[in-house]
Each structure stands twice: as structure tokens, then as C-alpha cells.
């Protein structure tokens, strides 16, 4: 392959870098830098962000994060299955139904155990 084959890719990379740099610079120049108590308050984490990093906090944060990752990865298996649905036939359909059944049983178990309750 010659160097001419890579010219469109290089042009695309240069345009993307210039565009990203211009937008970042414009945002930095135009945006006001006025911190207030609302901007500096903790957001969705439940504790002050500027305290000691080794402070103790509730294990439920980890539990919610693990459950989110588990059910988020479940969705990642739907995309290749949906793309190849016509080629995999009924066997592929049944395999996905078994997969969803196992995940549904796990979800019901977590729900019954109270892992999704925040008290």
C-alpha cells in the first residue's frame, strides 16, 4: 500500500483534532469561572469530595455499582444477537431466552433479598 491510501485517514484525524481543540478553547474562553456552593457540593456520591480519601462509607455504593455493571453488560449481549438474528435461527433464539431467564431469576432474587432497596 502506498502513502496516498492513508491521506483520507490523516485528513480526518487532523480535522477531528482541530475541531475538538477549537471547541475546547471556545468553551474555556467563553465559560464563566464563578464557583458557588451548588457547584462545589457533593454530587450523587453521598459524601464530601474534599475529605480524606481513606474515609469509611457504606458498602451499598459498591453493591449498586456491581448490580449496574451486571445488568449493563447484559444489554451488550443483545446487539450481536440482534444483528445475527436471521443467521442463528431458532437455536440462537432459545439460547437468548435461556440467558434472559437466568438473568430474570437473578434479578428477582436480588429484589427479594432487598439489594435494590436504599434505606
Secondary structure, DSSP 4 states (H G I P E B T S, - for coil): --GGGGHHHHHHHHHHHHHHHHHHHHHHHHS-----HHHHS--SSSS-TTS-TT----THHHHHHHHHHHHHHHHHHHHHHHHTHHHHHHHHHHHHHHHHHHHHHHHHHHHHHTTT---
